[in-house]
C-alpha cells in the first residue's frame, strides 16, 4: 500500500467521518464544561488564596499544589473508580467534567493569583482613599486590569483542556480520539486517527494564534 492509501485514505475517512463528528461534539462539550466551571472556581480559589483566613489560605495552597502536580489521567481514574468504593457513583460525563473542573480550577487559581499580584498596590490604596470597599475595589478596579494580564495564560490553559479531553475515553466516554481509535480498529487503517488529529488542529490552532496576538497586543500597551 502507498503512503496515501495508508494514512490519507479518503474513502475510509468518509466512512469514519460521522463517528469523528460525534466525538468532536463530545470533545467540545467536555472542554466547554471544564473551562466554564473551572475558570470561575479558579477565580474563587485564587481570591481565597490571597485574601482568605490563614487556614483557608493553607488549604487552597495545598489544593493548588496537589492538583497541578497530579496527572489528569490519575484524577479521572480516582473519581471514576475510587468513589464507588465509598458509595458515590457518578456517570461518565459527571466524572469527566468534575475531573476537568478540579484540575482547571487549580491552574486558573494560580493564574489569577499572579495576575492580581501584578496590579500595583497603589491601586488598592487609591481606591481606599476614594472610600471604595474591598469588594468594590476588586470588582471595579483590580479584576478588570488583572483579566487583561491573565488572558494569554488562560487561553493556553483552555487549549490544554481541550487536548486533555482525549483522556475521557478512560471513563468510557466516546470523545474525538476514542472515536478515531475505534474507527482505526474497525477499518484496519490509521486514516481516522489522522482525521481526528486534523480536527484537533482545526479547533485549537485559532486559539494558539489568539495567544500570540494577545501577548503582542498587551506587550505594546505596556511599552506605551
N, C-alpha and C positions, 0 to 999 in steps of 0.2 A: 504494500500500500504506500501511496505517496504521502508527503507531509500534509498536503491539503485534505486528503481523504481521512487522515488520522485525526488531525486537530481542528480542521475547519470544514467539516462535512456539513454542508448546508441542509441536506436532506434530514440528517439526524437532528440538527439544530432546530429545524422547523417542527419536527415531531415533538421535540422536548420543550419547545417554547411555552406552551400553555402551563406546564408544570413549573418552569422557571418563573413565569409571571405570577403564579400563585405564591411561590416562595418569596418573590420580590415584595408582594403585598404584605406578607407576614413580617419580612425583614423591616419594611418601612414602619409598620405599626409598632413593632417591638422597639425600634430605635426612637421613634417619636415618644412612646410611652416612657422609656428610660430617661430620655432627655427632659421631657415635660415634667416628670416627677422629681428627677434628680437635681435639676438646677434650683428650683425653689427650696428643696430640702438642703441643698448645699449652702445656699444663702443663709438660711436659718442657722445651720450648724456653724458656719463661718462667723456669724454675729455672736453666737453663744461662745465661740472660741475666743473672741476678742473682748466681749463685754459681760459675759455671764459671771455668776458667782464662781469662786475658785474651784470648788469640787466639780461643778459643771464644766468648767474650762478644761480640767484634767480629763474628764470623761470624753469630751469632744476631741481632745488631742489623741487619746487612746484610740477612739473610733477612726479618726482620720489616718493615723499611722498604720493601724491594723489592716484596714480595707484598701489602702493604697499599696500595701506590701503583699496582699493576698491575691493570687491569680483569679481572674473572673471565673474560670472553669471550676476552681475549688469552691467558690461561693455558690455557684449554681448547684454543684453536686451536694453540698451540705444542706442547702434549702430543700432540694428535691428528695434526697434520700434519707437525710437525718431527721428532719422534722416529723415524719410519720412515726418515728420511734417514741416521740413524746406526745403523740396523739394529735398532731397538727398535719392535716392532709390538704394540700393545695393543688390546684390544677397546674398543668404545664405552663399555661400562659401566666398565671399568677406568680409561679416560681420564677420564671424568666424575668418578668417585669420587676419583681421585688429584688432580685439579684442585681439587675442592671441599675436600678434606682439606688440601691445601697452603695455600690461602687462609684457610680457617677456623682452621688452626693459627697462622697469623701474627697474626690478630686476637685469638685467645684468649691467645696468649703475652703480648701487651700488656695484656690484661685481667687475667690472673693476676699479672703483674708489679706493676701498680698496686694490686691487692688485697693482695698480700703486703707491699708497701711501706707500705700503710695500717695495718699492725699495728705498734703501738708497739715500739720497740727494747727496752723494758723486759721484754717477754715473752720475748725471747731471753735476756736477762741473768738473769731469774728461773729459766728452765729450766736454764741453765748452772749456776746456783748450786745447783740440786737434783741436779746430776750427770747430766742428760739429754744424750745425744749430739745432734749437729746434726740427724741424720736423724730421730731420735725427736722432737725439738723441732718439726721441720717437720710430721711426720705427725700428732702428737697435740696440738700447741699452736697452731701458726701456720696450717696449711692449713684446719682446721675453722672458724677465725674468718674467714680470707680467703674461703672459699667463700660465706659469708653476704654478704660485700661484693660479690662478683662475680656473684651470681645475676641481678640485673636486667640488666647489660650482656650476660651470657651468653645470657639469653633473647632479648634484642634481636638478637644475632648469629645465634641459631637461626632467628628469623623471617626475617632476611635470607637465610640459607642456603636455606630452603625456597623463597623467591622466586627466588633465583638458579638453582634447578634448571631454570627455564624456558629457560636458555641451553643446556641439554644437547641441544636439538634441532640445534645446530650440529655436533654429532658423531654425528648420525644416531640419536639416542635419542628414542623416542616418549613424551615426558613429557606432562603435562597440557596445557600451552599448545600443543605441537605437534599433539596430537590435536584441540584446539579449532580451530587454523588449518586442518588438513586437512578437518575437518567443515564449516568455513565455506566452503571452496572446493568441496566436494562438493555441498552443498545451496544454494550461492549465497545464503547468509543468515548474518548475523553472530550469530544467536542462540547457536550453540555457543560462541563466544568469551565472550558474556555468561555462559553457564553455567559456563565454566571460571573466569571471574572470581569468580562467586558461590561456587564450590567453594574457591578460594583463600581467600576471606574467611571462609568457614565453618571452614576448617582453621586459619587464622592468627589470627583475631580473638581466640579464647580465650587465645592466647599473648601477644598485645598487652595484654589486660586483666591477665594474670598479672604482667607487668612493672610495671604501675601498682600492683597490690596489694602486690607485694614491696617496691617503693620506699616506699610508705606505711608498711608494717609495720616496715621497717628504720629509717626516719626516726623513728618513735615510740619504738623501742628506744633510739636514740641520745640522745633527749631525756630519758630516764629517769635 
